[in-house]
Amino acid sequence: MDAKTKKYLIVGGAIVLIAYGYRTLMRKLNKPTEEQMAMLDKDMVLEKGSQGSEVAELQRRLKEDFGKYLGETGIDKNGIDGDFGTLTETALLEAKGVKKITLNQLS
């Protein structure tokens, strides 16, 4: 392996590590704070057509707690967009067997 190839491998590896670190940091930063969680209406019935922070929290929990795929919408292209659509409804149905839920019922 020549010096030029080694250089490219090292630079490429560094880029991958930086990207991984950035993604990990962003995931931690995107979790709601305790103050934000306290402001959510945990008794609001969430169903197809619902929008807002409560839906975004539902989506986050469907992804993190149940490993559900929600598409590639939202700021981080991870499906968390605060819009209760077909993919969120399908994920909820698969995870909990219901099409409507409150955040309190999700626990």
C-alpha positions in Angstrom: 0.0 0.0 0.0 1.5 3.3 -1.0 1.6 6.5 1.1 -1.2 8.2 -0.9 -3.6 5.3 -0.3 -2.8 5.2 3.4 -3.5 9.0 3.6 -6.9 8.5 2.0 -7.8 5.7 4.3 -6.8 7.7 7.4 -8.7 10.8 6.2 -11.7 8.7 5.3 -11.7 6.9 8.7 -11.5 10.3 10.5 -14.5 11.6 8.5 -16.5 8.5 9.4 -15.6 8.9 13.1 -16.5 12.6 13.1 -19.9 11.9 11.4 -20.7 9.1 13.9 -19.8 11.4 16.8 -21.9 14.2 15.5 -24.9 11.9 14.9 -24.6 10.5 18.4 -24.4 14.0 19.9 -27.4 15.2 17.9 -29.5 12.3 19.1 -28.7 13.2 22.7 -29.5 16.8 22.2 -32.8 16.1 20.5 -34.2 14.3 23.5 -36.7 16.6 25.3 -35.7 18.0 28.7 -37.7 17.3 31.8 -39.1 20.8 31.6 -40.3 20.2 28.0 -41.7 16.8 29.0 -43.7 18.5 31.8 -45.3 20.9 29.3 -46.7 18.1 27.1 -50.3 17.2 27.4 -49.9 13.5 28.2 -53.7 12.9 28.2 -54.2 14.3 24.7 -55.6 11.6 22.4 -53.2 11.2 19.5 -54.5 9.8 16.2 -54.0 10.2 12.5 -54.2 13.9 11.7 -52.8 15.0 15.0 -49.9 17.4 15.0 -47.5 18.9 17.5 -45.0 18.2 20.2 -47.0 15.4 21.7 -46.9 13.6 18.3 -43.2 14.2 18.0 -42.7 12.6 21.5 -44.9 9.7 20.5 -42.8 9.2 17.3 -39.5 9.5 19.3 -40.7 6.8 21.7 -42.0 4.5 18.9 -38.5 4.7 17.3 -36.4 4.4 20.5 -38.6 2.1 22.7 -40.1 -0.1 20.0 -37.6 0.2 17.1 -40.3 1.3 14.6 -39.5 2.9 11.2 -41.3 6.2 10.6 -39.8 7.2 7.3 -37.3 9.9 6.5 -39.2 13.1 7.2 -38.4 15.7 9.9 -35.3 17.8 10.6 -33.0 14.8 11.1 -34.7 12.7 8.4 -35.6 10.2 11.0 -39.4 10.3 10.7 -39.9 12.5 13.8 -41.8 15.4 12.4 -44.7 16.0 14.8 -47.3 14.9 12.1 -49.3 11.8 12.8 -49.6 10.2 9.4 -49.9 6.7 8.0 -46.4 5.5 9.0 -46.9 6.7 12.6 -50.3 5.0 12.7 -48.9 1.7 11.3 -46.0 1.8 13.8 -48.4 2.4 16.7 -50.7 -0.4 15.6 -47.7 -2.8 15.4 -46.2 -1.7 18.7 -49.4 -1.4 20.8 -52.3 -2.8 18.8 -54.2 0.5 18.7 -54.6 3.4 16.3 -55.2 6.1 19.0 -53.3 6.6 22.2 -52.2 9.2 24.8 -48.6 9.5 26.0 -49.7 8.2 29.4 -51.0 5.0 27.8 -47.8 4.5 25.9 -45.8 3.7 29.0 
